[in-house]
Amino acid sequence: MEEAKRILYGRRRGRKLRGSQQRLLDDVVPRLEIALDDAPRPIAPETLFDRPVREVWLEVGFGAGEHLLAQAAANRDVGMIGCEPYVTGVVRMVRGLVDARLDNIRLWRDDARLLIDRLAEASLSRVFVLFPDPWPKTRHHKRRFVSRPVLERLAAVMRDDAELRIATDDNGYLVWILDRLQASGTFLWTAKTPSDWRVRSSDWPATRYELKALEEGRRCTYLRYRRLPRDRQGDRQGA
């Protein structure tokens, strides 16, 4: 991917981890973490799990893992891959995973694009990009995750009719996202009425960041796109 050398995330570490958190990082995370060096090319993501899964979903930037854990618990026959470089968020998610005894989550703790580049074509059934950093300053727009090269690669690794869900509370980033998705030729916006993007559906668990944004009076937008079948690429629905 042409932008692979540009880092799109912020810090990796916050406060020093407590003893129990450090033990999770040392003992549990290595069992969940995806090792690209040892993986085949390309990676069939369903092979990353210890038991058969019906399909595989990917979440980019899961924060503290509220959405990832809820989806994994509600869909135990689905393999979930969570990408998150921030260590504190990772250990919070892993604590929830251990408490809920979930066995259908795998971790990637680096730039999500590095993993996406290694996945097999047409191998993901759903992708979540929830409240990504908007990088609001113009000089930082090049660090936004939603970009034409990323969308092209996501389209390649998503199955026909797979779903892409994106949420944001930043109006500037919303315009940016809509512009790039509507121009992609590979994704169809599924909204029929305003409530489809103004109201989060019942199968879309909330995140901690989202609840904070709503408490502070910011409006959130929930976008659902369908990956067009490969023989229909170029069909588009206007915003």
Sine and cosine of phi, psi and omega as CSV:
sin_phi,cos_phi,sin_psi,cos_psi,sin_omega,cos_omega
0.00,0.00,0.69,-0.72,-0.18,-0.98
-0.92,0.40,-0.35,0.94,-0.02,-1.00
-0.97,-0.25,0.26,0.96,-0.17,-0.99
-0.89,0.46,-0.39,0.92,-0.03,-1.00
-1.00,0.07,-0.13,0.99,-0.02,-1.00
-1.00,-0.03,0.87,-0.49,-0.03,-1.00
-0.96,0.28,0.76,-0.65,-0.07,-1.00
-0.96,-0.28,-0.09,1.00,-0.02,-1.00
-0.93,-0.36,0.20,-0.98,0.01,-1.00
-1.00,-0.06,-0.76,-0.65,-0.10,-1.00
-0.94,0.33,0.41,-0.91,0.06,-1.00
-0.99,-0.14,-0.50,0.87,-0.11,-0.99
-0.79,-0.62,0.54,-0.84,0.10,-0.99
-0.92,-0.40,-0.78,-0.62,0.03,-1.00
-0.93,0.38,0.36,-0.93,0.04,-1.00
-0.85,0.52,0.69,-0.73,-0.01,-1.00
-0.94,0.33,0.58,-0.82,0.13,-0.99
-0.95,0.31,0.21,-0.98,-0.05,-1.00
-0.83,0.55,-0.72,0.70,-0.02,-1.00
-0.91,0.40,-0.58,0.81,0.04,-1.00
-0.93,0.38,-0.66,0.75,0.00,-1.00
-0.90,0.44,-0.58,0.81,0.02,-1.00
-0.92,0.40,-0.62,0.78,0.07,-1.00
-0.89,0.46,-0.67,0.74,0.00,-1.00
-0.90,0.43,-0.62,0.78,-0.06,-1.00
-0.99,0.17,-0.59,0.81,-0.18,-0.98
-0.97,-0.22,-0.59,0.80,-0.11,-0.99
-0.99,-0.15,-0.71,0.71,-0.07,-1.00
-0.82,0.57,-0.69,0.72,0.00,-1.00
-0.86,0.51,-0.46,0.89,0.00,-1.00
-0.98,0.22,-0.32,0.95,-0.04,-1.00
-0.98,-0.22,-0.32,0.95,-0.18,-0.98
-0.97,0.23,0.65,-0.76,0.04,-1.00
-0.99,0.11,0.78,-0.62,0.01,-1.00
-0.96,-0.29,0.96,-0.26,-0.04,-1.00
-0.92,0.39,-0.53,0.85,-0.05,-1.00
-0.87,0.49,-0.53,0.85,-0.06,-1.00
-0.99,-0.15,0.00,1.00,-0.10,-1.00
-1.00,-0.01,0.48,-0.88,0.05,-1.00
-0.94,0.34,0.21,-0.98,0.08,-1.00
-0.87,-0.49,0.86,-0.51,-0.18,0.98
-0.98,0.19,0.14,-0.99,0.01,-1.00
-1.00,0.00,0.82,-0.57,0.20,-0.98
-1.00,0.09,0.96,-0.29,-0.20,-0.98
-0.87,0.49,-0.44,0.90,0.01,-1.00
-0.91,0.41,-0.33,0.95,0.00,-1.00
-0.99,0.17,-0.10,0.99,-0.01,-1.00
-0.98,0.20,-0.18,0.98,-0.09,-1.00
-0.97,-0.26,0.42,-0.91,-0.10,-1.00
-0.98,0.18,-0.14,0.99,0.03,-1.00
-0.61,-0.79,0.29,-0.96,-0.01,-1.00
-0.88,0.47,0.64,-0.77,0.08,-1.00
-0.82,-0.57,0.52,-0.86,-0.06,-1.00
-0.93,0.36,-0.64,0.77,0.03,-1.00
-0.33,-0.95,0.08,-1.00,-0.05,-1.00
-0.81,-0.58,0.71,-0.70,0.07,-1.00
-0.89,-0.45,0.49,-0.87,-0.04,-1.00
-0.82,-0.57,0.75,-0.67,0.13,-0.99
-0.89,-0.45,0.80,-0.59,0.00,-1.00
-0.99,-0.15,0.88,-0.48,0.02,-1.00
0.95,0.31,0.94,0.34,-0.10,-0.99
-0.99,0.11,0.02,1.00,0.05,-1.00
0.89,0.45,-0.86,-0.51,0.04,-1.00
-1.00,-0.05,0.01,1.00,0.17,-0.99
1.00,-0.04,0.18,0.98,-0.05,-1.00
-0.85,0.53,-0.75,0.67,-0.03,-1.00
-0.94,0.35,-0.70,0.71,-0.02,-1.00
-0.85,0.53,-0.73,0.68,-0.02,-1.00
-0.91,0.42,-0.67,0.74,-0.02,-1.00
-0.90,0.43,-0.66,0.75,0.02,-1.00
-0.92,0.39,-0.65,0.76,0.01,-1.00
-0.90,0.44,-0.64,0.77,0.00,-1.00
-0.94,0.34,-0.59,0.81,-0.03,-1.00
-0.99,0.15,-0.29,0.96,-0.07,-1.00
-0.71,-0.70,0.93,0.37,-0.12,-0.99
-0.94,0.34,-0.22,0.98,0.07,-1.00
-1.00,-0.05,0.09,1.00,0.03,-1.00
-0.95,-0.31,0.69,-0.73,0.10,-0.99
-1.00,0.09,0.78,-0.62,-0.03,-1.00
-0.94,-0.34,0.78,-0.63,0.12,-0.99
-0.93,-0.36,0.84,-0.55,0.02,-1.00
-0.93,-0.37,0.77,-0.64,0.03,-1.00
-0.95,-0.31,0.82,-0.57,0.01,-1.00
-0.27,-0.96,0.88,-0.48,0.01,-1.00
-1.00,0.09,-0.29,0.96,-0.10,-0.99
-0.98,0.20,0.90,-0.44,-0.17,-0.98
-0.88,0.48,-0.68,0.73,-0.02,-1.00
-0.88,0.48,-0.66,0.75,0.06,-1.00
-0.90,0.45,-0.64,0.77,0.01,-1.00
-0.87,0.49,-0.74,0.68,-0.06,-1.00
-0.94,0.34,-0.52,0.86,0.08,-1.00
-0.90,0.43,-0.68,0.73,0.03,-1.00
-0.90,0.44,-0.69,0.73,-0.03,-1.00
-0.90,0.43,-0.60,0.80,0.09,-1.00
-0.86,0.51,-0.70,0.72,0.04,-1.00
-0.90,0.43,-0.62,0.78,0.03,-1.00
-0.88,0.47,-0.71,0.70,-0.01,-1.00
-0.90,0.43,-0.71,0.70,-0.03,-1.00
-0.88,0.47,-0.61,0.79,-0.04,-1.00
-1.00,0.02,-0.06,1.00,0.00,-1.00
0.83,0.56,0.74,0.67,0.02,-1.00
-1.00,0.03,0.65,-0.76,0.01,-1.00
-0.82,-0.57,0.29,0.96,-0.08,-1.00
-0.88,-0.48,0.51,0.86,0.05,-1.00
-0.83,-0.56,0.69,-0.72,0.15,-0.99
-0.82,-0.58,0.43,-0.90,-0.15,-0.99
-0.91,-0.42,0.58,-0.81,0.23,-0.97
-0.75,-0.67,0.86,-0.51,-0.15,-0.99
-0.95,-0.31,0.46,0.89,0.03,-1.00
-0.74,-0.67,-0.20,-0.98,0.02,-1.00
-0.82,0.57,0.83,-0.55,-0.06,-1.00
-0.86,0.51,-0.50,0.87,-0.04,-1.00
-0.89,0.45,-0.52,0.85,0.01,-1.00
-0.90,0.44,-0.61,0.79,0.05,-1.00
-0.96,0.27,-0.71,0.70,-0.02,-1.00
-0.84,0.54,-0.62,0.79,0.00,-1.00
-0.89,0.46,-0.39,0.92,-0.06,-1.00
-0.99,-0.12,-0.14,0.99,-0.06,-1.00
-0.97,0.23,0.50,-0.87,0.02,-1.00
-0.92,0.38,0.47,-0.88,0.06,-1.00
-0.87,0.50,0.60,-0.80,0.09,-1.00
0.78,0.62,0.75,0.66,-0.08,-1.00
-0.90,-0.43,-0.18,0.98,-0.01,-1.00
-0.95,-0.33,0.64,-0.77,0.00,-1.00
-0.98,-0.20,-0.31,0.95,0.04,-1.00
-0.41,-0.91,0.61,-0.79,0.04,-1.00
-0.74,-0.67,0.70,-0.71,0.01,-1.00
-0.89,-0.46,0.76,-0.64,0.14,-0.99
-0.77,-0.64,1.00,-0.04,-0.20,-0.98
-0.95,-0.31,0.90,-0.44,0.03,-1.00
0.79,0.61,0.82,0.57,0.06,-1.00
-0.93,0.38,0.40,-0.92,0.04,-1.00
-0.85,0.53,0.84,-0.55,-0.04,-1.00
-0.97,0.22,-0.18,0.98,-0.06,-1.00
0.65,0.76,0.93,0.36,-0.20,-0.98
-0.91,0.40,-0.45,0.89,-0.01,-1.00
-0.95,0.32,0.67,-0.74,-0.08,-1.00
-0.82,0.58,-0.64,0.77,-0.05,-1.00
-0.93,0.37,-0.24,0.97,0.01,-1.00
-0.98,-0.20,-0.01,1.00,-0.04,-1.00
-0.85,0.53,-0.47,0.88,0.01,-1.00
-0.91,0.41,-0.21,0.98,0.01,-1.00
-1.00,-0.08,-0.01,1.00,0.02,-1.00
-0.92,0.39,0.68,-0.73,-0.03,-1.00
-0.91,0.41,-0.69,0.73,-0.02,-1.00
-0.97,0.26,0.95,-0.33,0.00,-1.00
-0.55,-0.83,0.24,-0.97,-0.02,-1.00
-0.87,0.48,-0.72,0.70,0.02,-1.00
-0.88,0.48,-0.64,0.77,0.01,-1.00
-0.92,0.40,-0.68,0.73,0.00,-1.00
-0.90,0.45,-0.61,0.79,0.04,-1.00
-0.89,0.47,-0.68,0.74,-0.01,-1.00
-0.95,0.32,-0.63,0.77,0.06,-1.00
-0.87,0.49,-0.67,0.74,0.03,-1.00
-0.86,0.52,-0.59,0.81,-0.02,-1.00
-0.93,0.37,-0.62,0.78,-0.08,-1.00
-1.00,-0.03,-0.09,1.00,0.04,-1.00
-1.00,-0.05,0.60,-0.80,0.05,-1.00
-0.94,0.34,0.32,-0.95,0.16,-0.99
-0.84,0.54,0.72,-0.70,-0.01,-1.00
0.94,0.34,0.14,0.99,0.11,-0.99
-0.90,0.44,0.39,-0.92,-0.09,-1.00
-0.95,-0.32,0.70,-0.71,0.12,-0.99
-0.93,-0.37,0.87,-0.50,0.03,-1.00
-0.93,-0.37,0.79,-0.61,0.03,-1.00
-0.75,-0.66,0.71,-0.71,0.06,-1.00
-0.78,-0.63,0.56,-0.83,0.05,-1.00
-0.45,-0.89,0.44,-0.90,0.11,-0.99
-0.91,-0.42,0.21,0.98,-0.04,-1.00
-0.94,-0.35,0.90,-0.43,-0.07,-1.00
-0.90,0.44,-0.59,0.81,0.02,-1.00
-0.90,0.44,-0.67,0.74,0.02,-1.00
-0.94,0.34,-0.57,0.82,0.03,-1.00
-0.85,0.52,-0.73,0.68,0.02,-1.00
-0.87,0.49,-0.68,0.73,0.02,-1.00
-0.86,0.51,-0.73,0.69,-0.03,-1.00
-0.89,0.45,-0.74,0.67,-0.02,-1.00
-0.88,0.48,-0.66,0.75,-0.01,-1.00
-0.86,0.51,-0.72,0.69,-0.07,-1.00
-0.97,0.25,-0.60,0.80,0.02,-1.00
-0.95,0.31,-0.65,0.76,-0.01,-1.00
-0.92,0.39,-0.45,0.89,-0.01,-1.00
-1.00,-0.01,-0.06,1.00,-0.16,-0.99
-0.95,0.32,-0.55,0.83,-0.06,-1.00
0.98,0.21,-0.02,1.00,-0.03,-1.00
-0.85,-0.52,-0.16,0.99,-0.03,-1.00
-0.83,-0.56,0.67,-0.75,0.00,-1.00
-0.92,-0.40,0.83,-0.55,0.05,-1.00
-0.95,0.32,0.81,-0.58,-0.13,-0.99
-1.00,-0.03,-0.06,1.00,-0.06,-1.00
-0.89,0.46,0.67,-0.74,0.07,-1.00
-0.92,-0.40,-0.54,0.84,0.00,-1.00
-0.72,-0.69,0.32,-0.95,0.00,-1.00
-0.82,0.57,-0.53,0.85,-0.01,-1.00
-0.90,0.43,-0.37,0.93,-0.01,-1.00
-0.91,0.41,-0.45,0.89,0.05,-1.00
-0.93,-0.36,-0.14,0.99,0.01,-1.00
-0.99,-0.10,-0.37,0.93,-0.06,-1.00
-0.86,-0.51,0.79,-0.61,0.04,-1.00
-0.95,0.30,0.73,-0.69,-0.04,-1.00
-0.96,0.29,0.27,-0.96,-0.10,-1.00
-0.92,0.39,-0.38,0.93,0.02,-1.00
-0.99,-0.10,0.36,0.93,-0.03,-1.00
-0.83,-0.56,1.00,0.05,-0.05,-1.00
-0.87,0.49,0.51,-0.86,0.00,-1.00
-0.97,0.25,0.38,-0.92,0.13,-0.99
-0.93,-0.36,0.33,-0.95,0.04,-1.00
-0.87,0.49,-0.66,0.75,-0.01,-1.00
-0.90,0.43,-0.66,0.75,0.00,-1.00
-0.87,0.49,-0.73,0.68,-0.01,-1.00
-0.89,0.47,-0.61,0.79,0.05,-1.00
-0.91,0.42,-0.67,0.74,0.02,-1.00
-0.88,0.48,-0.68,0.73,0.00,-1.00
-0.92,0.40,-0.64,0.77,0.04,-1.00
-0.88,0.48,-0.54,0.84,-0.01,-1.00
-1.00,0.03,0.11,0.99,0.11,-0.99
1.00,0.07,0.22,0.97,0.03,-1.00
-1.00,0.02,0.63,-0.78,0.00,-1.00
-1.00,0.07,0.73,-0.68,0.02,-1.00
-0.98,-0.22,0.56,-0.83,0.03,-1.00
-0.86,-0.50,0.70,-0.71,-0.08,-1.00
-0.88,-0.48,0.94,-0.34,-0.07,-1.00
-0.96,-0.26,0.70,-0.71,0.06,-1.00
-0.81,-0.58,0.85,-0.53,0.02,-1.00
-0.86,-0.51,0.52,-0.85,0.06,-1.00
-0.94,-0.35,0.72,-0.69,0.05,-1.00
-0.96,0.29,0.89,-0.45,-0.05,-1.00
-0.89,0.46,0.60,-0.80,0.14,-0.99
-0.81,0.59,0.57,-0.82,-0.12,-0.99
-0.88,0.48,-0.41,0.91,0.04,-1.00
-1.00,0.09,0.02,1.00,0.04,-1.00
-0.87,-0.50,0.18,0.98,0.00,-1.00
-0.83,0.55,0.69,-0.73,-0.06,-1.00
0.94,-0.33,-0.36,0.93,0.12,-0.99
-0.95,0.31,0.66,-0.75,-0.02,-1.00
-0.62,-0.79,0.44,-0.90,0.10,-1.00
-0.90,-0.43,0.76,-0.65,-0.01,-1.00
-0.93,0.37,0.42,-0.91,0.01,-1.00
-0.94,0.33,0.00,0.00,0.00,0.00
